[in-house]
């Protein structure tokens, strides 16, 4: 079972969205593929997970789901168009998972 909460986060307030975009969007935009994206996020203290069909960004230290990709203007669909479908290891409940190696 996942270590992060199994529900989607609410839309962050505008200041939080602005901060998250300024930090995370360059990482998402510069990634070459899923492996590169996961490595860069890990170096910065985050991880990528999937919940209920949405990509979520998780803070590694706290396992807190910070936002969905859509919240910061980079929905899963846009990354799938660039990299292809991600290989996801699904958690036991079937509604969440993590990017496979």
C-alpha positions in Angstrom: 0.0 0.0 0.0 1.1 3.5 -0.7 2.7 5.7 2.0 0.8 8.8 0.8 -2.8 9.7 1.4 -5.1 8.0 -1.1 -7.2 11.0 -2.1 -6.7 13.8 -4.6 -5.6 17.1 -3.2 -7.8 20.1 -3.4 -6.9 22.9 -5.7 -4.1 24.9 -4.0 -4.5 28.6 -3.4 -3.1 30.9 -6.1 0.1 31.8 -4.2 0.8 28.1 -3.7 0.1 27.3 -7.3 2.5 30.1 -8.4 5.3 28.8 -6.2 4.7 25.2 -7.3 4.7 26.2 -10.9 7.9 28.2 -10.6 9.7 25.2 -9.1 8.1 22.2 -10.7 7.1 23.3 -14.2 10.7 23.7 -15.4 11.4 20.1 -14.2 8.4 18.8 -16.1 9.1 20.8 -19.2 12.8 19.8 -19.4 12.3 16.1 -18.8 13.4 13.9 -21.6 11.3 10.9 -20.6 9.6 9.3 -17.5 12.9 8.0 -16.1 14.6 11.4 -16.4 11.5 13.1 -14.8 11.5 10.7 -11.9 15.2 11.1 -11.3 15.1 14.9 -11.4 12.1 15.1 -9.0 13.8 12.7 -6.6 16.9 14.9 -6.6 14.7 17.8 -5.6 12.8 16.0 -2.9 9.7 15.0 -4.7 8.2 11.9 -6.3 5.6 11.1 -9.0 2.6 9.0 -8.3 -0.8 8.3 -9.8 -4.2 8.5 -8.1 -7.6 7.9 -9.7 -6.2 8.5 -13.1 -4.3 11.7 -12.2 -0.6 12.3 -11.9 0.3 13.7 -8.5 3.5 15.3 -7.1 4.4 14.0 -3.7 6.8 15.7 -1.2 9.3 12.9 -0.3 10.1 14.0 3.2 6.4 14.1 4.4 4.8 11.8 1.7 2.2 14.6 1.3 0.5 14.9 -2.0 1.3 18.5 -3.1 -0.8 18.9 -6.3 -1.9 17.2 -9.4 -0.2 18.0 -12.7 -3.3 19.7 -13.8 -3.2 22.1 -10.8 0.1 23.5 -12.1 -0.8 23.5 -15.8 1.0 20.2 -16.8 -1.7 17.5 -16.9 -0.8 13.8 -17.3 -2.2 14.0 -20.8 0.5 16.4 -21.9 3.3 14.2 -20.6 1.8 11.1 -22.2 1.8 13.0 -25.5 5.6 13.6 -25.1 6.8 10.4 -23.5 4.2 7.8 -24.2 2.1 6.0 -21.5 3.9 5.6 -18.2 4.6 2.2 -16.7 2.7 2.3 -13.4 2.9 -0.2 -10.6 -0.6 -0.3 -9.2 -1.2 -0.4 -5.5 -3.4 -3.1 -3.9 -6.6 -1.0 -3.9 -6.3 -0.4 -7.7 -6.9 3.4 -7.6 -3.3 4.5 -7.1 0.2 3.6 -8.1 3.7 4.7 -8.6 5.9 5.1 -11.7 7.8 1.8 -12.2 11.5 1.6 -12.7 
